[in-house]
Amino acid sequence: MSLPKLVILDRDGVINFDTPQYILRPEDLVPIPGSLAAIAALTQRGVRVAIASNQSAVGRGWISEEQLERIHARLLALVKEAGGHIDDWAYCVHAPQEGCACRKPKPGLIQTLLARANVAPKDALIVGDSARDIEAAAAAGVRGVLVATGYKDAAYEWRKARAAQPAVPLYINLRAFVEHLLSS
């Protein structure tokens, strides 16, 4: 597999531990071991890294966009401290019932990031922890990779994701995937 120009990561469950209670404060964001080093390894190889994340806690009224920005600032600082860089971030703040075009599994966030980076879908890759991430990847024409670090059952998510992309690979975590990618 050749190195993509852009790797788009889901945030919760890929970079940091996810929780059904949502990430509502900067201190709630706890990196998954190895994820920050994986981002740094991509950055150091010249691969741009972006984040596409559903953040419905804003649309549900549980946090403000300013609070979301503080959480994001903590993540950026942690990535920088590890030697990495996040080039761009797109998030959907809508509640699920709003029916927007950006909330994954719809491809809006991914299409936005591809356009801003001026990268063709064939030159990008998406790493997610749920079937909806892979469904969004497929809808945008981008290859998807699944990691087993979300709080949902990984085997179930993988089986469901294969309906969107039959050959979607499953890795134990982001670090394992990046090590495989960079050694190919």
C-alpha positions as CSV (number, residue, x, y, z in Angstrom):
1,M,0.0,0.0,0.0
2,S,1.5,3.4,-1.0
3,L,1.4,6.2,1.5
4,P,-1.7,8.3,1.2
5,K,-1.4,12.1,0.9
6,L,-4.0,12.5,3.6
7,V,-5.1,10.3,6.5
8,I,-8.4,11.4,8.0
9,L,-9.0,10.1,11.6
10,D,-12.1,9.9,13.6
11,R,-11.3,11.4,17.0
12,D,-13.2,9.5,19.8
13,G,-12.3,5.8,19.8
14,V,-9.3,6.2,17.4
15,I,-7.1,8.9,19.0
16,N,-8.6,9.1,22.4
17,F,-10.7,6.7,24.5
18,D,-14.4,7.1,23.7
19,T,-17.2,6.9,26.2
20,P,-21.0,6.7,26.0
21,Q,-21.0,9.8,28.3
22,Y,-19.2,11.9,25.7
23,I,-16.1,14.0,25.9
24,L,-17.4,17.1,27.6
25,R,-14.3,18.7,29.1
26,P,-10.6,18.9,28.0
27,E,-9.6,16.6,30.9
28,D,-12.1,14.0,29.6
29,L,-9.9,13.5,26.5
30,V,-7.5,10.7,27.3
31,P,-5.3,9.5,24.5
32,I,-5.3,5.8,23.6
33,P,-1.7,4.5,24.2
34,G,0.3,4.8,21.0
35,S,-2.1,7.0,19.1
36,L,-0.2,10.2,19.5
37,A,3.1,8.5,18.5
38,A,1.2,7.1,15.4
39,I,0.1,10.6,14.4
40,A,3.7,11.8,14.9
41,A,5.0,9.0,12.7
42,L,2.6,9.9,9.9
43,T,3.6,13.6,10.2
44,Q,7.3,12.8,10.1
45,R,6.8,10.8,6.9
46,G,5.1,13.8,5.2
47,V,1.5,12.5,5.4
48,R,-1.0,15.1,6.3
49,V,-3.4,14.2,9.1
50,A,-6.9,15.6,9.6
51,I,-9.8,14.7,11.9
52,A,-13.4,14.2,10.9
53,S,-15.6,13.9,14.0
54,N,-19.3,13.8,14.9
55,Q,-19.7,16.1,18.0
56,S,-23.4,16.0,18.7
57,A,-22.8,17.1,22.3
58,V,-23.0,20.6,20.9
59,G,-26.2,20.1,19.1
60,R,-27.7,18.4,22.1
61,G,-26.8,21.5,24.2
62,W,-24.4,19.6,26.5
63,I,-21.4,21.7,25.6
64,S,-20.8,24.9,23.6
65,E,-18.6,25.2,20.5
66,E,-16.2,27.1,22.6
67,Q,-15.9,24.1,25.0
68,L,-15.4,21.9,22.0
69,E,-12.6,24.2,20.8
70,R,-10.9,23.9,24.2
71,I,-11.1,20.1,24.0
72,H,-9.6,20.3,20.5
73,A,-6.9,22.7,21.7
74,R,-5.9,20.1,24.3
75,L,-5.7,17.4,21.6
76,L,-3.6,19.6,19.4
77,A,-1.2,20.3,22.3
78,L,-0.8,16.6,23.1
79,V,-0.2,15.8,19.4
80,K,2.4,18.5,19.1
81,E,4.1,17.4,22.4
82,A,4.4,13.9,20.8
83,G,6.1,15.4,17.7
84,G,3.0,15.3,15.4
85,H,0.7,17.8,13.7
86,I,-3.0,17.9,12.8
87,D,-3.4,19.7,9.6
88,D,-7.2,20.2,9.6
89,W,-10.3,19.4,11.5
90,A,-13.9,19.2,10.5
91,Y,-16.7,18.4,12.9
92,C,-20.5,18.0,12.8
93,V,-22.2,19.6,15.8
94,H,-25.7,18.6,14.7
95,A,-27.9,16.2,16.8
96,P,-28.6,13.0,15.0
97,Q,-32.3,13.8,14.3
98,E,-31.3,17.0,12.4
99,G,-30.6,15.1,9.2
100,C,-27.6,17.2,8.1
101,A,-25.3,16.3,5.2
102,C,-22.2,16.4,7.4
103,R,-22.9,13.8,10.2
104,K,-21.2,10.5,9.5
105,P,-22.2,8.1,7.9
106,K,-22.9,10.9,5.4
107,P,-19.7,12.0,3.5
108,G,-19.9,15.8,4.1
109,L,-17.1,16.1,6.7
110,I,-14.8,13.9,4.5
111,Q,-15.6,15.8,1.3
112,T,-14.9,19.1,3.1
113,L,-11.5,17.9,4.3
114,L,-10.6,16.5,0.9
115,A,-11.5,19.8,-0.8
116,R,-9.6,21.9,1.7
117,A,-6.5,19.7,1.3
118,N,-7.0,19.5,-2.5
119,V,-6.6,15.7,-2.3
120,A,-8.4,13.3,-4.5
121,P,-10.4,10.5,-2.7
122,K,-8.0,7.9,-4.1
123,D,-5.1,9.6,-2.4
124,A,-6.7,9.6,1.1
125,L,-7.5,7.1,3.8
126,I,-9.9,7.1,6.7
127,V,-9.4,5.4,10.0
128,G,-12.4,4.9,12.2
129,D,-13.7,2.8,15.1
130,S,-17.3,2.3,13.8
131,A,-19.2,1.2,10.8
132,R,-20.5,4.7,10.2
133,D,-16.9,5.9,9.7
134,I,-16.4,3.3,7.0
135,E,-19.8,4.0,5.5
136,A,-18.8,7.7,5.2
137,A,-15.5,6.7,3.7
138,A,-17.2,4.6,1.1
139,A,-19.7,7.4,0.3
140,A,-16.8,9.7,-0.3
141,G,-14.9,7.2,-2.4
142,V,-12.1,6.9,0.1
143,R,-10.5,3.7,1.5
144,G,-11.4,2.9,5.1
145,V,-9.6,1.2,7.9
146,L,-11.2,0.1,11.1
147,V,-9.6,0.0,14.5
148,A,-10.8,-2.0,17.5
149,T,-10.3,0.8,20.2
150,G,-13.9,2.2,20.3
151,Y,-16.2,1.3,23.1
152,K,-18.6,-0.6,20.8
153,D,-18.0,-4.3,19.9
154,A,-15.3,-4.2,17.3
155,A,-16.3,-7.5,15.7
156,Y,-19.8,-6.3,15.2
157,E,-18.6,-3.0,13.8
158,W,-16.2,-4.8,11.4
159,R,-19.0,-7.1,10.1
160,K,-21.3,-4.1,9.6
161,A,-18.5,-2.0,8.0
162,R,-17.9,-4.7,5.5
163,A,-21.3,-4.0,4.0
164,A,-19.9,-0.6,2.9
165,Q,-16.4,-1.7,2.0
166,P,-16.0,-5.5,1.8
167,A,-12.2,-5.5,2.1
168,V,-12.0,-3.1,5.1
169,P,-9.1,-4.2,7.3
170,L,-9.4,-4.3,11.1
171,Y,-6.4,-3.3,13.3
172,I,-6.1,-3.5,17.0
173,N,-5.4,0.2,17.3
174,L,-4.1,3.2,15.3
175,R,-0.5,2.5,16.2
176,A,-0.7,-1.0,14.7
177,F,-2.2,0.3,11.5
178,V,0.3,3.1,11.1
179,E,3.2,0.7,11.7
180,H,1.8,-1.6,9.0
181,L,1.3,1.4,6.6
182,L,4.7,2.8,7.1
183,S,6.5,-0.6,6.7
184,S,4.7,-1.4,3.5
